[in-house]
Amino acid sequence: MSAPADQISDLYERNAARYDADRGKSLAERAWLDRFRSAMPTGGAILDLGCGSGEPIARYMIESGHALTGVDSSASLIALCRDRFPDSDWRIGDMRKLDLGGRFEGIIAWDSFFHLRPDDQRAMFAVFQAHAAPGAALMFTSGPAAAEVIGEYRGEPLYHSSLDPSEYRDLLEGHGFQVLRHVVEDPDCGGHTIWLAKFSGKA
């Protein structure tokens, strides 16, 4: 049997409808989404990595007037996005291999990036950099400290990992991003650990 870290895409694909229902439509992340939008150029295009079913985060961005490109490895979740928001750009794909040939004013990886193995997370900073326009905002969630953790979803093992906060800072700075805000286990956002950074345009 494959390791839980290799089963993330299949787990979400098998449970797409359940995940959509479980995720709900409430927007506990709104304050952070507004900080993200304030950090990026006004009205800029957004790249949503691990966009899920498009609700509620992508919906909020689209309804706020942003052009949005969403990427997720689950074909069933992307189908829900296309049905709900047919005017946006939805891609089935692996964020680790992403090469869209374009740059965005905002990049968000909320509750998705932390499903990658540590080495895959390290490699993602080059992907962020390659898709960031000058002045772009980047926001992602991580764990509070370096660890690999096996959680559970619908009775199946669910993999998460995190680097040490000092390594995230080094990776961000090494790829041209300045940390604007970092909150560990934010009690006002469901205990999420959140990073918000801005791209200078040079590393």
Protein Blocks (a to p, Z undefined) as FASTA:
>chain_A
ZZfklmmmmmmmmmmmmmmmmnomadfklmmmmmmmmmpcehiacddehklnopaklmmm
mmnopacddddfblklmmmmmmmmmmbccddddfklgcehpacfbdcdehklmmpcfklm
mmmmmmmmmmpcehiacdddddfbdcdddddeehiacddddddfklmmmmmmmnopacfb
dcehifklgopacdddddehiZZ
